Amino acid sequence: MGRPREQMVEQCIEELAATYPEHIDTSLDWIFSLTSGAVGTMKILHASISEYVLIFGTPVGTEAFSGRYPLDIHDFVLSGQMWTYTERDSLTRHEYGPGDHAVLERGQVKGFRLPDACWMLEYARGFLPAALPVVLGDVVFSAVDGRTLFKTLQMYVRLAGRELMHGKV
């Protein structure tokens, strides 16, 4: 944590690949992410029907509505800050910095802001295909960005297909 993005990403990938051999994509294919208004880049490390692991971040900050998912989403801040407020507690700002862990429970929503450069390791568990309309809605209907849509789906299908071939759902 707290190191330059390239070093943090490299170390995350190395350690996850050593811990979960054959389940972590070690290529450095970054994809723009436009989800619920948040703009950043992501590197999908693992994807299956039931879970994903990725690195998400931005060098300039972003702000958005989380979306409501049939997943539990865990964010581990590697560098920078994430500020959130929730539907349950809309008057309180929660601040997360390097080393902190934030959870978005399935069915819940939050507003969030990355006030400046921020990078996070994100893990989600649940039925991923049901989350795709929220994840890809802005790419399709707001940005109308076919290339980002194609790259995102291509990466997800490739990784989820690989996991299915290993017998993992």
C-alpha positions in Angstrom: 0.0 0.0 0.0 1.0 3.6 -0.6 3.5 2.7 -3.3 3.2 3.8 -6.9 0.3 2.2 -8.7 2.4 0.0 -11.0 4.3 -1.6 -8.0 1.1 -2.1 -6.0 -0.7 -3.8 -9.0 2.4 -6.0 -9.7 2.6 -7.1 -6.1 -1.2 -7.8 -5.9 -1.1 -9.9 -9.1 2.0 -11.8 -8.0 0.7 -12.6 -4.5 -2.8 -13.6 -5.7 -1.4 -15.7 -8.6 0.9 -17.5 -6.1 -2.0 -18.1 -3.7 -4.5 -19.1 -6.4 -2.5 -20.6 -9.3 -4.4 -20.9 -12.6 -7.2 -18.6 -11.3 -5.6 -15.1 -11.7 -5.1 -13.4 -15.0 -1.6 -12.0 -14.9 -1.8 -9.9 -18.2 -1.9 -6.2 -17.8 -5.0 -5.6 -19.8 -6.7 -2.5 -18.4 -10.2 -1.6 -19.4 -12.0 1.7 -18.9 -14.9 1.3 -16.5 -18.0 3.5 -16.6 -20.3 2.0 -14.0 -23.2 4.0 -12.4 -21.4 7.2 -13.4 -18.0 6.4 -11.9 -15.2 6.6 -14.4 -12.0 4.8 -13.9 -9.9 1.9 -15.1 -10.0 -1.7 -14.0 -7.9 -4.8 -14.3 -9.9 -7.9 -13.9 -7.8 -10.5 -12.1 -10.4 -13.2 -11.7 -14.0 -13.7 -12.9 -16.4 -16.6 -12.7 -20.2 -16.9 -12.6 -20.1 -16.4 -8.8 -17.2 -14.0 -8.0 -14.7 -11.6 -9.3 -11.5 -9.9 -8.2 -10.3 -6.7 -9.8 -8.2 -3.6 -9.3 -10.2 -0.4 -9.9 -9.0 3.1 -9.7 -8.5 6.5 -11.2 -5.6 9.0 -11.3 -8.0 12.0 -11.1 -10.9 11.0 -8.8 -14.5 10.2 -9.5 -17.9 10.2 -7.9 -21.1 8.1 -8.4 -24.0 6.0 -7.1 -22.8 2.5 -6.3 -25.7 0.7 -8.0 -27.8 -2.0 -6.3 -26.3 -5.5 -6.9 -27.2 -9.1 -6.1 -23.6 -9.3 -4.8 -21.6 -8.5 -1.7 -18.8 -6.2 -2.8 -15.6 -5.7 -0.7 -13.3 -2.8 -1.5 -9.8 -2.7 0.0 -8.2 0.7 -0.5 -4.6 0.4 -1.7 -3.9 4.1 -2.0 -5.9 7.4 -1.9 -9.2 7.8 -0.2 -12.8 6.6 -0.7 -15.6 8.5 0.9 -19.1 6.9 1.2 -22.6 7.5 2.6 -25.3 4.8 2.6 -29.0 4.6 2.1 -29.3 3.6 5.7 -27.1 6.5 7.0 -27.3 9.2 4.4 -26.1 12.0 6.7 -22.8 10.4 7.7 -19.6 10.4 5.6 -17.5 7.3 6.0 -13.8 7.7 5.0 -11.6 4.9 4.0 -7.8 5.1 3.4 -5.0 2.7 2.6 -5.5 -0.6 4.3 -9.2 0.0 5.0 -12.0 -2.4 4.0 -15.4 -1.2 2.9 -18.4 -3.5 2.2 -21.4 -2.9 0.0 -23.9 -5.7 1.1 -26.1 -7.2 -1.6 -29.2 -5.2 -2.2 -27.8 -2.1 -0.6 -26.6 1.2 -2.2 -24.2 4.0 -1.4 -22.9 7.2 -2.8 -19.2 7.3 -3.1 -16.4 9.6 -4.0 -12.7 9.1 -4.7 -11.6 12.7 -4.2 -8.3 12.3 -6.0 -6.1 9.4 -7.2 -7.4 6.2 -5.6 -6.7 2.5 -6.2 -8.6 -0.4 -4.7 -8.6 -4.2 -4.8 -12.2 -5.2 -5.2 -13.7 -8.7 -4.5 -17.4 -9.5 -5.1 -19.4 -12.6 -4.5 -22.9 -13.5 -5.8 -24.6 -14.1 -9.1 -22.5 -11.9 -11.4 -24.6 -12.1 -14.6 -27.4 -10.4 -12.8 -25.1 -7.4 -12.1 -24.1 -6.9 -15.8 -27.0 -4.5 -16.6 -25.8 -2.1 -13.8 -22.1 -2.6 -14.7 -22.6 -2.0 -18.4 -25.6 0.3 -18.5 -23.6 3.6 -18.7 -21.3 2.1 -21.4 -24.3 1.1 -23.5 -26.8 4.0 -22.9 -24.7 7.0 -21.8 -21.3 6.7 -23.4 -22.5 4.5 -26.3 -18.9 3.0 -26.3 -19.0 -0.2 -28.2 -15.2 -0.8 -27.8 -15.3 -0.7 -24.0 -18.4 -2.8 -24.0 -16.7 -5.4 -26.2 -13.5 -5.4 -24.2 -15.3 -5.8 -20.9 -17.5 -8.6 -22.1 -14.6 -10.3 -23.9 -12.5 -10.3 -20.8 -15.3 -11.5 -18.5 -16.4 -14.3 -20.9 -12.8 -15.4 -21.4 -12.1 -15.6 -17.6 -15.4 -17.0 -16.6 -15.2 -19.6 -19.4 -11.7 -20.6 -18.1 -13.1 -21.1 -14.6 -16.0 -23.2 -16.0 -13.4 -25.4 -17.7 -11.8 -25.8 -14.3 -15.2 -26.8 -12.8 -15.7 -23.6 -10.9 -19.0 -21.8 -11.1 
